[in-house]
């Protein structure tokens, strides 16, 4: 087992089970910090309070780990103005109860009057069986960007099909450029348009993408579907076996009725 870890308390495990059974939500509200009374702490499921709590801070965010859907990442920020103690234990508080507890590497949080000050980001990773019973929150006023959160944001941005719809246009004779944002094209507004795939052309339901000449050939006319149709040759009209091509009035005259073939017949005069 790792030297530093977090585990659910018996109270926390019961709260999650009850929430899953009843369809409720377990609210995480604070992270408690303790100094362990000057000694290292061994977390246990039976704990209902930290060994020696010194501070409690509101949670800034609760998110699901990108690589493990059963890991909840809980973060809180201890402001620069608070400190004067060493953090050795941390606890997750919800509804006034200790739901999870963990030990923490000895970290001294100074006070400003000591000549040093800094924010301290506390991150707890709590493993649960069903993350949907936990209320996920992010408070942008106190949330801190971590290396992982920045990497996730960059990856999500780069995955967008049009991550940068801004283009440059020369505005003045001095050569300065200014960005413009092109809107999506609509029936009444010119702008950016995405090309339709062959499957989208055949489906015939998308009203946002454009059809290319090559893509248009994918939609062939059938008895139940409008689409592209090829004209039959005179030989194909006479053969009478093709069920994909269309017959023109001129082509129809090529199929003359005979004793063995249905077709065009000319009426006799008196």
ROLUM-114312 format. One record per residue (C-alpha): x, y, z; residue in three letters; residue number from 1. Coordinates in steps of 0.02 Angstrom, whole numbers, padded with zeros to 5 digits. Example, Ala and Ser with C-alpha at 12.3 -4.5 7.8 and 13.67 -1.06 7.14 Angstrom:
BEGIN
<px=00615&py=-00225&pz=00390&code=ALA&pos=1>
<px=00684&py=-00053&pz=00357&code=SER&pos=2>
//
This chain:
BEGIN
<px=00000&py=00000&pz=00000&code=UNK&pos=1>
<px=00058&py=00178&pz=-00034&code=UNK&pos=2>
<px=00129&py=00275&pz=00111&code=UNK&pos=3>
<px=-00002&py=00410&pz=00086&code=UNK&pos=4>
<px=-00180&py=00363&pz=00044&code=UNK&pos=5>
<px=-00363&py=00407&pz=00066&code=UNK&pos=6>
<px=-00506&py=00291&pz=00114&code=UNK&pos=7>
<px=-00692&py=00304&pz=00145&code=UNK&pos=8>
<px=-00746&py=00302&pz=00326&code=UNK&pos=9>
<px=-00886&py=00186&pz=00379&code=UNK&pos=10>
<px=-01000&py=00338&pz=00385&code=UNK&pos=11>
<px=-00948&py=00390&pz=00210&code=UNK&pos=12>
<px=-00970&py=00216&pz=00136&code=UNK&pos=13>
<px=-01144&py=00203&pz=00213&code=UNK&pos=14>
<px=-01192&py=00375&pz=00145&code=UNK&pos=15>
<px=-01142&py=00326&pz=-00032&code=UNK&pos=16>
<px=-01236&py=00160&pz=-00022&code=UNK&pos=17>
<px=-01392&py=00246&pz=00043&code=UNK&pos=18>
<px=-01383&py=00379&pz=-00093&code=UNK&pos=19>
<px=-01368&py=00248&pz=-00229&code=UNK&pos=20>
<px=-01515&py=00150&pz=-00160&code=UNK&pos=21>
<px=-01627&py=00303&pz=-00140&code=UNK&pos=22>
<px=-01572&py=00397&pz=-00294&code=UNK&pos=23>
<px=-01504&py=00538&pz=-00187&code=UNK&pos=24>
<px=-01344&py=00640&pz=-00192&code=UNK&pos=25>
<px=-01202&py=00648&pz=-00067&code=UNK&pos=26>
<px=-01143&py=00829&pz=-00051&code=UNK&pos=27>
<px=-00958&py=00860&pz=-00020&code=UNK&pos=28>
<px=-00937&py=01030&pz=00063&code=UNK&pos=29>
<px=-00768&py=01049&pz=00149&code=UNK&pos=30>
<px=-00596&py=00976&pz=00169&code=UNK&pos=31>
<px=-00535&py=00971&pz=00348&code=UNK&pos=32>
<px=-00350&py=00986&pz=00387&code=UNK&pos=33>
<px=-00263&py=00919&pz=00541&code=UNK&pos=34>
<px=-00088&py=00913&pz=00614&code=UNK&pos=35>
<px=-00106&py=00741&pz=00694&code=UNK&pos=36>
<px=-00055&py=00816&pz=00862&code=UNK&pos=37>
<px=00123&py=00821&pz=00796&code=UNK&pos=38>
<px=00131&py=00640&pz=00739&code=UNK&pos=39>
<px=00097&py=00541&pz=00580&code=UNK&pos=40>
<px=-00081&py=00478&pz=00561&code=UNK&pos=41>
<px=-00140&py=00307&pz=00503&code=UNK&pos=42>
<px=-00315&py=00327&pz=00427&code=UNK&pos=43>
<px=-00448&py=00200&pz=00475&code=UNK&pos=44>
<px=-00627&py=00170&pz=00421&code=UNK&pos=45>
<px=-00689&py=00191&pz=00599&code=UNK&pos=46>
<px=-00632&py=00372&pz=00614&code=UNK&pos=47>
<px=-00770&py=00501&pz=00638&code=UNK&pos=48>
<px=-00654&py=00651&pz=00658&code=UNK&pos=49>
<px=-00474&py=00697&pz=00623&code=UNK&pos=50>
<px=-00347&py=00669&pz=00761&code=UNK&pos=51>
<px=-00327&py=00856&pz=00781&code=UNK&pos=52>
<px=-00416&py=00970&pz=00659&code=UNK&pos=53>
<px=-00336&py=01141&pz=00635&code=UNK&pos=54>
<px=-00431&py=01213&pz=00488&code=UNK&pos=55>
<px=-00578&py=01179&pz=00373&code=UNK&pos=56>
<px=-00589&py=01250&pz=00197&code=UNK&pos=57>
<px=-00734&py=01248&pz=00071&code=UNK&pos=58>
<px=-00712&py=01131&pz=-00077&code=UNK&pos=59>
<px=-00670&py=01219&pz=-00240&code=UNK&pos=60>
<px=-00705&py=01073&pz=-00358&code=UNK&pos=61>
<px=-00763&py=00893&pz=-00365&code=UNK&pos=62>
<px=-00728&py=00806&pz=-00531&code=UNK&pos=63>
<px=-00711&py=00630&pz=-00599&code=UNK&pos=64>
<px=-00535&py=00574&pz=-00642&code=UNK&pos=65>
<px=-00510&py=00569&pz=-00830&code=UNK&pos=66>
<px=-00425&py=00398&pz=-00825&code=UNK&pos=67>
<px=-00527&py=00312&pz=-00688&code=UNK&pos=68>
<px=-00716&py=00343&pz=-00680&code=UNK&pos=69>
<px=-00723&py=00279&pz=-00501&code=UNK&pos=70>
<px=-00601&py=00408&pz=-00435&code=UNK&pos=71>
<px=-00667&py=00574&pz=-00373&code=UNK&pos=72>
<px=-00541&py=00715&pz=-00371&code=UNK&pos=73>
<px=-00585&py=00837&pz=-00232&code=UNK&pos=74>
<px=-00489&py=01000&pz=-00221&code=UNK&pos=75>
<px=-00484&py=01145&pz=-00099&code=UNK&pos=76>
<px=-00371&py=01296&pz=-00084&code=UNK&pos=77>
<px=-00302&py=01361&pz=00080&code=UNK&pos=78>
<px=-00279&py=01548&pz=00055&code=UNK&pos=79>
<px=-00116&py=01641&pz=00085&code=UNK&pos=80>
<px=-00185&py=01729&pz=00239&code=UNK&pos=81>
<px=-00217&py=01565&pz=00332&code=UNK&pos=82>
<px=-00085&py=01454&pz=00412&code=UNK&pos=83>
<px=00033&py=01429&pz=00556&code=UNK&pos=84>
<px=00021&py=01239&pz=00564&code=UNK&pos=85>
<px=00081&py=01079&pz=00480&code=UNK&pos=86>
<px=-00040&py=00974&pz=00380&code=UNK&pos=87>
<px=-00024&py=00787&pz=00416&code=UNK&pos=88>
<px=-00204&py=00728&pz=00393&code=UNK&pos=89>
<px=-00350&py=00775&pz=00283&code=UNK&pos=90>
<px=-00535&py=00735&pz=00291&code=UNK&pos=91>
<px=-00681&py=00750&pz=00170&code=UNK&pos=92>
<px=-00833&py=00829&pz=00251&code=UNK&pos=93>
<px=-01012&py=00812&pz=00193&code=UNK&pos=94>
<px=-01169&py=00856&pz=00289&code=UNK&pos=95>
<px=-01056&py=00892&pz=00438&code=UNK&pos=96>
<px=-00987&py=00714&pz=00441&code=UNK&pos=97>
<px=-00815&py=00641&pz=00403&code=UNK&pos=98>
<px=-00844&py=00541&pz=00242&code=UNK&pos=99>
<px=-00664&py=00504&pz=00195&code=UNK&pos=100>
<px=-00496&py=00523&pz=00280&code=UNK&pos=101>
<px=-00316&py=00521&pz=00222&code=UNK&pos=102>
<px=-00140&py=00551&pz=00284&code=UNK&pos=103>
<px=-00037&py=00689&pz=00205&code=UNK&pos=104>
<px=00150&py=00723&pz=00183&code=UNK&pos=105>
<px=00206&py=00844&pz=00318&code=UNK&pos=106>
<px=00174&py=01014&pz=00242&code=UNK&pos=107>
<px=00197&py=01174&pz=00340&code=UNK&pos=108>
<px=00075&py=01313&pz=00295&code=UNK&pos=109>
<px=00155&py=01479&pz=00346&code=UNK&pos=110>
<px=00068&py=01638&pz=00396&code=UNK&pos=111>
<px=00104&py=01804&pz=00315&code=UNK&pos=112>
<px=00172&py=01880&pz=00476&code=UNK&pos=113>
<px=00307&py=01745&pz=00474&code=UNK&pos=114>
<px=00379&py=01826&pz=00319&code=UNK&pos=115>
<px=00315&py=01697&pz=00195&code=UNK&pos=116>
<px=00147&py=01664&pz=00117&code=UNK&pos=117>
<px=00074&py=01552&pz=-00016&code=UNK&pos=118>
<px=-00086&py=01465&pz=-00066&code=UNK&pos=119>
<px=-00093&py=01279&pz=-00027&code=UNK&pos=120>
<px=-00192&py=01168&pz=-00144&code=UNK&pos=121>
<px=-00260&py=01012&pz=-00060&code=UNK&pos=122>
<px=-00310&py=00870&pz=-00175&code=UNK&pos=123>
<px=-00398&py=00713&pz=-00114&code=UNK&pos=124>
<px=-00432&py=00564&pz=-00226&code=UNK&pos=125>
<px=-00577&py=00461&pz=-00161&code=UNK&pos=126>
<px=-00623&py=00294&pz=-00238&code=UNK&pos=127>
<px=-00810&py=00261&pz=-00251&code=UNK&pos=128>
<px=-00914&py=00126&pz=-00336&code=UNK&pos=129>
<px=-01034&py=00248&pz=-00419&code=UNK&pos=130>
<px=-00980&py=00428&pz=-00450&code=UNK&pos=131>
<px=-01156&py=00478&pz=-00506&code=UNK&pos=132>
<px=-01216&py=00488&pz=-00325&code=UNK&pos=133>
<px=-01093&py=00629&pz=-00290&code=UNK&pos=134>
<px=-01130&py=00809&pz=-00336&code=UNK&pos=135>
<px=-00991&py=00868&pz=-00452&code=UNK&pos=136>
<px=-00951&py=01053&pz=-00432&code=UNK&pos=137>
<px=-00821&py=01180&pz=-00486&code=UNK&pos=138>
<px=-00812&py=01352&pz=-00406&code=UNK&pos=139>
<px=-00717&py=01461&pz=-00532&code=UNK&pos=140>
<px=-00684&py=01594&pz=-00400&code=UNK&pos=141>
<px=-00567&py=01479&pz=-00303&code=UNK&pos=142>
<px=-00525&py=01338&pz=-00425&code=UNK&pos=143>
<px=-00340&py=01318&pz=-00466&code=UNK&pos=144>
<px=-00276&py=01254&pz=-00632&code=UNK&pos=145>
<px=-00168&py=01099&pz=-00610&code=UNK&pos=146>
<px=-00051&py=01024&pz=-00741&code=UNK&pos=147>
<px=-00178&py=00886&pz=-00773&code=UNK&pos=148>
<px=-00326&py=01004&pz=-00787&code=UNK&pos=149>
<px=-00229&py=01111&pz=-00911&code=UNK&pos=150>
<px=-00182&py=00957&pz=-01013&code=UNK&pos=151>
<px=-00364&py=00900&pz=-01015&code=UNK&pos=152>
<px=-00423&py=01073&pz=-01070&code=UNK&pos=153>
<px=-00294&py=01078&pz=-01211&code=UNK&pos=154>
<px=-00343&py=00903&pz=-01270&code=UNK&pos=155>
<px=-00528&py=00948&pz=-01270&code=UNK&pos=156>
<px=-00491&py=01108&pz=-01366&code=UNK&pos=157>
<px=-00385&py=01020&pz=-01498&code=UNK&pos=158>
<px=-00520&py=00887&pz=-01521&code=UNK&pos=159>
<px=-00645&py=01017&pz=-01582&code=UNK&pos=160>
<px=-00672&py=01010&pz=-01771&code=UNK&pos=161>
<px=-00659&py=01200&pz=-01780&code=UNK&pos=162>
<px=-00553&py=01249&pz=-01633&code=UNK&pos=163>
<px=-00504&py=01416&pz=-01712&code=UNK&pos=164>
<px=-00642&py=01494&pz=-01817&code=UNK&pos=165>
<px=-00552&py=01662&pz=-01812&code=UNK&pos=166>
<px=-00470&py=01727&pz=-01970&code=UNK&pos=167>
<px=-00365&py=01881&pz=-02006&code=UNK&pos=168>
<px=-00416&py=02022&pz=-02120&code=UNK&pos=169>
<px=-00309&py=02171&pz=-02165&code=UNK&pos=170>
<px=-00398&py=02327&pz=-02105&code=UNK&pos=171>
<px=-00282&py=02473&pz=-02134&code=UNK&pos=172>
<px=-00146&py=02533&pz=-02250&code=UNK&pos=173>
<px=-00018&py=02518&pz=-02110&code=UNK&pos=174>
<px=-00024&py=02329&pz=-02127&code=UNK&pos=175>
<px=-00107&py=02292&pz=-01961&code=UNK&pos=176>
<px=-00223&py=02144&pz=-01955&code=UNK&pos=177>
<px=-00378&py=02115&pz=-01852&code=UNK&pos=178>
<px=-00468&py=01950&pz=-01818&code=UNK&pos=179>
<px=-00644&py=01916&pz=-01875&code=UNK&pos=180>
<px=-00757&py=01773&pz=-01822&code=UNK&pos=181>
<px=-00846&py=01683&pz=-01962&code=UNK&pos=182>
<px=-01018&py=01616&pz=-01915&code=UNK&pos=183>
<px=-01089&py=01450&pz=-01969&code=UNK&pos=184>
<px=-01172&py=01460&pz=-02139&code=UNK&pos=185>
<px=-01363&py=01456&pz=-02141&code=UNK&pos=186>
<px=-01497&py=01483&pz=-02271&code=UNK&pos=187>
<px=-01485&py=01670&pz=-02241&code=UNK&pos=188>
<px=-01307&py=01695&pz=-02176&code=UNK&pos=189>
<px=-01145&py=01658&pz=-02267&code=UNK&pos=190>
<px=-01008&py=01578&pz=-02164&code=UNK&pos=191>
<px=-00916&py=01417&pz=-02124&code=UNK&pos=192>
<px=-00993&py=01256&pz=-02187&code=UNK&pos=193>
<px=-00946&py=01075&pz=-02156&code=UNK&pos=194>
<px=-00954&py=00948&pz=-02297&code=UNK&pos=195>
<px=-01075&py=00804&pz=-02280&code=UNK&pos=196>
<px=-01018&py=00624&pz=-02281&code=UNK&pos=197>
<px=-01089&py=00496&pz=-02401&code=UNK&pos=198>
<px=-01193&py=00422&pz=-02260&code=UNK&pos=199>
<px=-01265&py=00593&pz=-02219&code=UNK&pos=200>
<px=-01308&py=00623&pz=-02402&code=UNK&pos=201>
<px=-01399&py=00456&pz=-02413&code=UNK&pos=202>
<px=-01492&py=00487&pz=-02249&code=UNK&pos=203>
<px=-01554&py=00654&pz=-02314&code=UNK&pos=204>
<px=-01592&py=00727&pz=-02141&code=UNK&pos=205>
<px=-01444&py=00845&pz=-02108&code=UNK&pos=206>
<px=-01485&py=01028&pz=-02142&code=UNK&pos=207>
<px=-01318&py=01104&pz=-02091&code=UNK&pos=208>
<px=-01186&py=01021&pz=-02202&code=UNK&pos=209>
<px=-01152&py=01047&pz=-02387&code=UNK&pos=210>
<px=-01155&py=00911&pz=-02521&code=UNK&pos=211>
<px=-01010&py=00898&pz=-02644&code=UNK&pos=212>
<px=-01033&py=00836&pz=-02823&code=UNK&pos=213>
<px=-00943&py=00676&pz=-02776&code=UNK&pos=214>
<px=-01049&py=00656&pz=-02621&code=UNK&pos=215>
<px=-01208&py=00684&pz=-02720&code=UNK&pos=216>
<px=-01179&py=00525&pz=-02820&code=UNK&pos=217>
<px=-01196&py=00424&pz=-02659&code=UNK&pos=218>
<px=-01383&py=00458&pz=-02654&code=UNK&pos=219>
<px=-01456&py=00346&pz=-02788&code=UNK&pos=220>
<px=-01641&py=00353&pz=-02826&code=UNK&pos=221>
<px=-01746&py=00201&pz=-02779&code=UNK&pos=222>
<px=-01931&py=00162&pz=-02771&code=UNK&pos=223>
<px=-01936&py=00238&pz=-02596&code=UNK&pos=224>
<px=-01795&py=00367&pz=-02602&code=UNK&pos=225>
<px=-01769&py=00520&pz=-02709&code=UNK&pos=226>
<px=-01595&py=00540&pz=-02778&code=UNK&pos=227>
<px=-01480&py=00536&pz=-02928&code=UNK&pos=228>
<px=-01541&py=00433&pz=-03076&code=UNK&pos=229>
<px=-01449&py=00384&pz=-03235&code=UNK&pos=230>
<px=-01536&py=00384&pz=-03404&code=UNK&pos=231>
<px=-01555&py=00219&pz=-03492&code=UNK&pos=232>
<px=-01482&py=00188&pz=-03664&code=UNK&pos=233>
<px=-01588&py=00130&pz=-03809&code=UNK&pos=234>
<px=-01516&py=-00045&pz=-03788&code=UNK&pos=235>
<px=-01563&py=-00047&pz=-03603&code=UNK&pos=236>
<px=-01739&py=00013&pz=-03644&code=UNK&pos=237>
<px=-01760&py=-00127&pz=-03771&code=UNK&pos=238>
<px=-01689&py=-00257&pz=-03650&code=UNK&pos=239>
<px=-01812&py=-00203&pz=-03515&code=UNK&pos=240>
<px=-01714&py=-00278&pz=-03371&code=UNK&pos=241>
<px=-01630&py=-00127&pz=-03290&code=UNK&pos=242>
<px=-01722&py=-00066&pz=-03133&code=UNK&pos=243>
<px=-01606&py=00079&pz=-03089&code=UNK&pos=244>
<px=-01605&py=00193&pz=-03242&code=UNK&pos=245>
<px=-01739&py=00310&pz=-03306&code=UNK&pos=246>
<px=-01815&py=00311&pz=-03481&code=UNK&pos=247>
<px=-01830&py=00474&pz=-03579&code=UNK&pos=248>
<px=-01971&py=00504&pz=-03705&code=UNK&pos=249>
<px=-01846&py=00485&pz=-03845&code=UNK&pos=250>
<px=-01775&py=00327&pz=-03771&code=UNK&pos=251>
<px=-01949&py=00254&pz=-03750&code=UNK&pos=252>
<px=-01975&py=00253&pz=-03939&code=UNK&pos=253>
<px=-01832&py=00130&pz=-03955&code=UNK&pos=254>
<px=-01938&py=-00006&pz=-03876&code=UNK&pos=255>
<px=-02056&py=-00057&pz=-04013&code=UNK&pos=256>
<px=-02189&py=-00186&pz=-03978&code=UNK&pos=257>
<px=-02166&py=-00357&pz=-04061&code=UNK&pos=258>
<px=-02251&py=-00526&pz=-04047&code=UNK&pos=259>
<px=-02137&py=-00566&pz=-03900&code=UNK&pos=260>
<px=-02100&py=-00395&pz=-03827&code=UNK&pos=261>
<px=-02209&py=-00261&pz=-03750&code=UNK&pos=262>
<px=-02172&py=-00087&pz=-03810&code=UNK&pos=263>
<px=-02225&py=00063&pz=-03913&code=UNK&pos=264>
<px=-02352&py=00028&pz=-04049&code=UNK&pos=265>
<px=-02411&py=00145&pz=-04186&code=UNK&pos=266>
<px=-02594&py=00144&pz=-04232&code=UNK&pos=267>
<px=-02644&py=00106&pz=-04411&code=UNK&pos=268>
<px=-02735&py=00233&pz=-04519&code=UNK&pos=269>
<px=-02903&py=00198&pz=-04598&code=UNK&pos=270>
//
